């Protein structure tokens, strides 16, 4: 328990405090489920869209193809200034936050 609390306080010190209730670090939302890492392609107020690239096998041709998927995620106030278009971010699934938003940004990778 203490390691997890220390990690949260270290992240909070880096990003600062925010009053966003949907923030996984400072708010009431609990991020759980799958974790994705992708490139930010669009940025809106309180929301970003990331693009994931995945490999799919086509049995008929016995070849692999690349497919792209777009996922929308909530962008907390404490990370809004740090994340820009073209950055690589890590998002995690959570409860539905809106019509198309079912994930929240956890950290900026680079």
Short mmCIF file of the C-alpha atoms (twelve columns), coordinates in Angstrom:
data_MODEL
# 
_entry.id   MODEL 
# 
loop_
_atom_site.group_PDB 
_atom_site.id 
_atom_site.type_symbol 
_atom_site.label_atom_id 
_atom_site.label_alt_id 
_atom_site.label_comp_id 
_atom_site.label_asym_id 
_atom_site.label_seq_id 
_atom_site.Cartn_x 
_atom_site.Cartn_y 
_atom_site.Cartn_z 
_atom_site.pdbx_PDB_model_num 
ATOM 1   C CA . UNK A 1   0.000   0.000   0.000   1 
ATOM 2   C CA . UNK A 2   2.776   2.433   0.878   1 
ATOM 3   C CA . UNK A 3   4.562   1.966   -2.454  1 
ATOM 4   C CA . UNK A 4   1.372   2.823   -4.332  1 
ATOM 5   C CA . UNK A 5   0.795   5.935   -2.180  1 
ATOM 6   C CA . UNK A 6   4.399   7.066   -2.716  1 
ATOM 7   C CA . UNK A 7   4.044   6.598   -6.465  1 
ATOM 8   C CA . UNK A 8   0.850   8.680   -6.521  1 
ATOM 9   C CA . UNK A 9   2.453   11.480  -4.515  1 
ATOM 10  C CA . UNK A 10  5.480   11.523  -6.829  1 
ATOM 11  C CA . UNK A 11  3.234   11.784  -9.880  1 
ATOM 12  C CA . UNK A 12  1.139   14.466  -8.162  1 
ATOM 13  C CA . UNK A 13  4.259   16.512  -7.439  1 
ATOM 14  C CA . UNK A 14  5.340   16.289  -11.071 1 
ATOM 15  C CA . UNK A 15  1.999   17.212  -12.599 1 
ATOM 16  C CA . UNK A 16  0.557   19.495  -9.909  1 
ATOM 17  C CA . UNK A 17  -2.887  19.447  -8.330  1 
ATOM 18  C CA . UNK A 18  -6.101  19.677  -10.278 1 
ATOM 19  C CA . UNK A 19  -9.782  19.993  -9.376  1 
ATOM 20  C CA . UNK A 20  -10.935 17.578  -12.090 1 
ATOM 21  C CA . UNK A 21  -13.226 14.881  -10.635 1 
ATOM 22  C CA . UNK A 22  -12.451 12.616  -13.608 1 
ATOM 23  C CA . UNK A 23  -8.674  12.669  -12.997 1 
ATOM 24  C CA . UNK A 24  -7.269  9.208   -12.096 1 
ATOM 25  C CA . UNK A 25  -4.530  10.757  -9.916  1 
ATOM 26  C CA . UNK A 26  -6.376  13.524  -8.038  1 
ATOM 27  C CA . UNK A 27  -10.067 12.799  -8.647  1 
ATOM 28  C CA . UNK A 28  -12.648 10.155  -7.904  1 
ATOM 29  C CA . UNK A 29  -12.314 8.031   -11.064 1 
ATOM 30  C CA . UNK A 30  -10.676 4.608   -10.823 1 
ATOM 31  C CA . UNK A 31  -8.802  3.535   -13.940 1 
ATOM 32  C CA . UNK A 32  -9.044  -0.206  -14.452 1 
ATOM 33  C CA . UNK A 33  -8.964  -2.564  -17.395 1 
ATOM 34  C CA . UNK A 34  -6.751  -2.631  -20.460 1 
ATOM 35  C CA . UNK A 35  -3.866  -0.212  -20.978 1 
ATOM 36  C CA . UNK A 36  -3.151  1.233   -24.428 1 
ATOM 37  C CA . UNK A 37  -0.240  3.266   -25.728 1 
ATOM 38  C CA . UNK A 38  -0.695  5.394   -28.830 1 
ATOM 39  C CA . UNK A 39  -0.034  8.630   -30.681 1 
ATOM 40  C CA . UNK A 40  -2.231  11.694  -30.083 1 
ATOM 41  C CA . UNK A 41  -3.888  12.657  -33.372 1 
ATOM 42  C CA . UNK A 42  -6.439  15.248  -32.191 1 
ATOM 43  C CA . UNK A 43  -6.783  17.368  -29.071 1 
ATOM 44  C CA . UNK A 44  -10.021 18.921  -27.842 1 
ATOM 45  C CA . UNK A 45  -10.883 20.584  -24.528 1 
ATOM 46  C CA . UNK A 46  -10.804 17.815  -21.875 1 
ATOM 47  C CA . UNK A 47  -10.478 15.082  -24.552 1 
ATOM 48  C CA . UNK A 48  -7.918  13.584  -26.923 1 
ATOM 49  C CA . UNK A 49  -8.050  10.934  -29.627 1 
ATOM 50  C CA . UNK A 50  -5.197  8.481   -29.987 1 
ATOM 51  C CA . UNK A 51  -4.376  6.180   -32.879 1 
ATOM 52  C CA . UNK A 52  -3.374  2.578   -32.274 1 
ATOM 53  C CA . UNK A 53  -1.759  0.367   -34.884 1 
ATOM 54  C CA . UNK A 54  -2.334  -3.377  -34.626 1 
ATOM 55  C CA . UNK A 55  -1.380  -6.413  -36.727 1 
ATOM 56  C CA . UNK A 56  -4.066  -8.774  -38.056 1 
ATOM 57  C CA . UNK A 57  -3.486  -12.134 -39.753 1 
ATOM 58  C CA . UNK A 58  -5.489  -12.813 -42.954 1 
ATOM 59  C CA . UNK A 59  -5.856  -16.613 -43.242 1 
ATOM 60  C CA . UNK A 60  -6.874  -16.631 -46.924 1 
ATOM 61  C CA . UNK A 61  -3.664  -14.923 -48.053 1 
ATOM 62  C CA . UNK A 62  -1.508  -16.137 -45.141 1 
ATOM 63  C CA . UNK A 63  -0.249  -12.591 -44.658 1 
ATOM 64  C CA . UNK A 64  -0.406  -9.904  -42.002 1 
ATOM 65  C CA . UNK A 65  -1.897  -6.435  -42.418 1 
ATOM 66  C CA . UNK A 66  -1.792  -3.305  -40.277 1 
ATOM 67  C CA . UNK A 67  -5.049  -1.805  -39.054 1 
ATOM 68  C CA . UNK A 68  -5.534  1.512   -37.278 1 
ATOM 69  C CA . UNK A 69  -7.958  2.131   -34.425 1 
ATOM 70  C CA . UNK A 70  -8.980  5.484   -32.957 1 
ATOM 71  C CA . UNK A 71  -9.809  5.720   -29.237 1 
ATOM 72  C CA . UNK A 72  -11.078 8.811   -27.416 1 
ATOM 73  C CA . UNK A 73  -9.858  9.455   -23.870 1 
ATOM 74  C CA . UNK A 74  -10.481 12.036  -21.150 1 
ATOM 75  C CA . UNK A 75  -7.605  14.502  -20.668 1 
ATOM 76  C CA . UNK A 76  -7.331  15.687  -17.018 1 
ATOM 77  C CA . UNK A 77  -6.592  19.351  -16.271 1 
ATOM 78  C CA . UNK A 78  -3.220  18.521  -14.691 1 
ATOM 79  C CA . UNK A 79  -1.959  16.955  -17.968 1 
ATOM 80  C CA . UNK A 80  -3.630  19.285  -20.462 1 
ATOM 81  C CA . UNK A 81  -0.604  21.582  -20.854 1 
ATOM 82  C CA . UNK A 82  1.916   18.739  -21.223 1 
ATOM 83  C CA . UNK A 83  0.143   16.689  -23.909 1 
ATOM 84  C CA . UNK A 84  0.304   17.939  -27.505 1 
ATOM 85  C CA . UNK A 85  -0.557  16.461  -30.915 1 
ATOM 86  C CA . UNK A 86  2.069   13.897  -31.924 1 
ATOM 87  C CA . UNK A 87  2.971   12.836  -28.365 1 
ATOM 88  C CA . UNK A 88  2.900   9.207   -27.246 1 
ATOM 89  C CA . UNK A 89  0.563   8.720   -24.257 1 
ATOM 90  C CA . UNK A 90  -0.629  5.818   -22.129 1 
ATOM 91  C CA . UNK A 91  -4.380  5.504   -21.525 1 
ATOM 92  C CA . UNK A 92  -6.358  3.088   -19.385 1 
ATOM 93  C CA . UNK A 93  -9.948  1.921   -19.536 1 
ATOM 94  C CA . UNK A 94  -12.434 3.126   -16.924 1 
ATOM 95  C CA . UNK A 95  -16.176 3.477   -16.540 1 
ATOM 96  C CA . UNK A 96  -18.004 5.330   -19.350 1 
ATOM 97  C CA . UNK A 97  -17.375 9.074   -19.010 1 
ATOM 98  C CA . UNK A 98  -19.431 10.127  -22.019 1 
ATOM 99  C CA . UNK A 99  -20.984 8.882   -25.229 1 
ATOM 100 C CA . UNK A 100 -17.624 7.984   -26.828 1 
ATOM 101 C CA . UNK A 101 -15.191 8.339   -23.917 1 
ATOM 102 C CA . UNK A 102 -14.404 5.138   -21.989 1 
ATOM 103 C CA . UNK A 103 -10.724 5.756   -21.190 1 
ATOM 104 C CA . UNK A 104 -8.582  8.248   -19.307 1 
ATOM 105 C CA . UNK A 105 -5.012  9.473   -19.874 1 
ATOM 106 C CA . UNK A 106 -2.674  8.023   -17.240 1 
ATOM 107 C CA . UNK A 107 0.730   9.358   -18.317 1 
ATOM 108 C CA . UNK A 108 2.732   10.888  -21.142 1 
ATOM 109 C CA . UNK A 109 5.394   8.490   -22.441 1 
ATOM 110 C CA . UNK A 110 7.241   10.921  -24.736 1 
# 
